[in-house]
């Protein structure tokens, strides 16, 4: 439980720190574009989730990452809707490919982090348990 919370707080700190200090963040648009900023934010999100996965050591952390990224996209879509009045669902639909890439890359990063952290121990335990 505490590892999950620590990993979640680390992930939040990294995501918001990168957004504030480096300008790397999720950007929702009113028209479709998969730009360099989207690739950079997805890659950064994947690395941040990987660090969280190293701490969490449980694969359910990937679900937490997915929910967090969907919520971040929801907030970004809300602010675009507030500025353009185009409608929440149309804007979310326009940004759907970006949302999918961001969420899946974050979840993959979390899974890789958990796998890297627990991989050698499981293999070592399997070798010692064989007769």
Protein Blocks (a to p, Z undefined) as FASTA:
>chain_A
ZZmmmmmmmmmmmmmmmmmmnopacdddfbdcddfklmmmmmmmmmmmmmmmmmnopakl
mmmmmmmmmmmmmmmmmmmmmmnonojklmmmmmmmmmmmmmmmmmmmmmmmmmmmmmmm
mmmmmmmmpZZ
